[in-house]
């Protein structure tokens, strides 16, 4: 069960006109206590716009004049690519964000020069404990679904994550540019599409589907199980990392260059980087913090949970998201589009 921590703060009168700060974020990825504490402290309002895959996120980032986005949650490659194109403010230009010193250097390096680390975790499977007596141990639970899984599982819609189960099951890099390996992964994934329930992100499916109970197994990220249990008012969703290995990811926070509220954005980054706030936000979401000081403030239950802070043997088998070449991306994009069309035609 998710442990909820209270966040202490002092009420501080707003010294400037109240404004609305807009964050582009995954759903259920910022605790309500954190939002309330920051709003009470500053007098500003926080607004969130949600996305459920990188393509949707990038589309929204193109339309920032309509959406007024100030801060975006980004993956490592996206942060570097869009930051390099001038979309994000370089972190060296941030002002009054002293609490970034509490974030571990390893994660700062992963996010690069245009964003700051937020939360990290692994790539794996969410599954129904009332359906599966034991946790799935292999990515073949997705690539070779059994009778109780067919028609009841999901994969992600993304140029990397769509093919990650097949690539990991075969022992290949998730970032491979080898066309024969990518074709093998495409063929493996194409074979399961007739048995696939949805390409929706599991949290999105549970939150919005009229038949959410049809989902039994899905490709997801560590911490998603807690949001899914909350949305379904149950405790039967669990998370596991298959034995072949995983992707170690970090989500980064980037301030948009065209935001007229940069100083407010910096204040928010400074606020959530305080060890006490970072610890509480991370624990309420049940996703790993990028701050070693914050981790030390968390409960023993949180710190000892291997689905949140994986053991060394899992970390040794972890891949990282890396930027892929334009040709590699275009090939993956064509393959993903073909799979989506096949699924839609069924």
Buried (B, 14 or more C-beta within 10 A) or exposed (E): EBEEBEBEBEEEEEEEEEBEBBBBBBBBBBBEBBBEBBBBBBBBEBEBBBBBBBBBBBEBBEEBEEBBBBBBBBBBBBBBBBBBEEBBBBBEEBEEBEBBEBBBEEBBEBBBBBBBBBBBBBBBBBBBBEEBEEBBEBBBBBBEBEEEBBEBBBBBBBBBBBBBBBBBBBEBBBBBBEEEBBEBBBEBBBEBBEBBBBBBBBBBBBBEBEEBEBBBBBBBBBBBBBBBBBBBEBBBBBBBBBBBBBBBBBBBBBBBBBBEBBEBBBBBBBBBBBBBBBBBBBBBBBBBBBBBBBBEBBEEEBBEBEBBBBEEEBEEBBBBBEBBEEEBBEBBEEBBEBBBEBBEEE
